[in-house]
């Protein structure tokens, strides 16, 4: 199973890729940053979630977590970590 740090790194990498064309300062992301701080909009968030589901093989928003409860990178990491634990039966 992936560690919290690995999940965080993947999420930050995907956010940076989405914001690559914008001069947003996204290279300085931290786990407590709000998702919309660097200009991530709802369409980009949807793209991010699709990419993360493809890479991690889980959708934490199907049953476990409401997307409206996710505000920061930490919230997103926690949601995916919980979904991966549930999938692994831990």
C-alpha positions as CSV (number, residue, x, y, z in Angstrom):
1,X,0.0,0.0,0.0
2,X,1.2,3.5,-0.7
3,X,2.4,5.7,2.1
4,X,0.9,9.1,3.0
5,X,4.0,10.7,1.5
6,X,3.6,8.9,-1.8
7,X,0.0,9.8,-2.1
8,X,0.8,13.4,-1.3
9,X,3.6,13.5,-3.8
10,X,1.3,12.0,-6.5
11,X,-1.5,14.5,-5.8
12,X,1.0,17.5,-5.8
13,X,2.5,16.2,-9.1
14,X,-0.9,16.0,-10.7
15,X,-1.9,19.5,-9.5
16,X,1.4,20.9,-10.9
17,X,0.8,19.2,-14.2
18,X,-2.7,20.7,-14.4
19,X,-1.4,24.2,-13.6
20,X,1.7,23.9,-15.8
21,X,0.6,26.6,-18.3
22,X,-0.4,29.1,-15.6
23,X,2.1,31.1,-13.6
24,X,0.6,30.2,-10.2
25,X,3.5,29.4,-7.9
26,X,2.2,25.8,-7.8
27,X,5.8,24.5,-7.5
28,X,5.6,25.6,-3.8
29,X,2.6,23.4,-2.9
30,X,2.3,22.3,0.7
31,X,-0.1,19.7,2.2
32,X,-2.1,22.4,4.0
33,X,-2.7,24.5,0.9
34,X,-6.3,25.0,-0.2
35,X,-7.0,23.3,-3.5
36,X,-8.1,26.6,-5.2
37,X,-5.2,28.7,-3.9
38,X,-3.2,28.4,-7.1
39,X,-6.2,28.8,-9.5
40,X,-7.4,25.2,-9.6
41,X,-11.0,25.5,-10.8
42,X,-13.8,22.9,-10.7
43,X,-13.0,21.6,-14.2
44,X,-9.4,21.1,-13.2
45,X,-10.5,19.4,-10.0
46,X,-12.6,17.0,-12.0
47,X,-9.6,16.2,-14.2
48,X,-7.4,15.8,-11.2
49,X,-9.9,13.3,-9.6
50,X,-10.1,11.3,-12.9
51,X,-6.4,11.1,-13.1
52,X,-6.0,10.1,-9.5
53,X,-8.6,7.4,-9.8
54,X,-6.8,6.0,-12.9
55,X,-3.5,6.0,-11.1
56,X,-4.6,4.8,-7.6
57,X,-7.5,2.6,-8.7
58,X,-9.9,4.0,-6.1
59,X,-12.6,6.6,-6.0
60,X,-13.0,7.9,-2.4
61,X,-16.0,10.0,-3.4
62,X,-18.1,7.1,-4.5
63,X,-19.1,6.3,-0.9
64,X,-16.6,7.3,1.8
65,X,-16.2,11.0,1.4
66,X,-18.1,13.9,0.0
67,X,-16.2,16.1,-2.4
68,X,-17.6,19.1,-0.7
69,X,-15.7,18.2,2.5
70,X,-12.3,18.4,0.6
71,X,-10.8,21.8,0.8
72,X,-7.0,21.2,1.1
73,X,-4.4,18.9,-0.3
74,X,-4.3,17.2,3.1
75,X,-8.1,16.5,2.8
76,X,-7.5,15.0,-0.6
77,X,-4.6,12.9,0.7
78,X,-6.7,11.7,3.7
79,X,-9.6,10.7,1.4
80,X,-7.4,8.7,-0.9
81,X,-5.5,7.1,2.0
82,X,-8.8,6.0,3.6
83,X,-10.1,4.6,0.3
84,X,-6.9,2.7,-0.3
85,X,-7.1,1.2,3.3
86,X,-10.7,0.2,2.7
87,X,-9.9,-1.4,-0.6
88,X,-7.0,-3.3,1.0
89,X,-9.2,-4.4,3.9
90,X,-7.0,-2.7,6.5
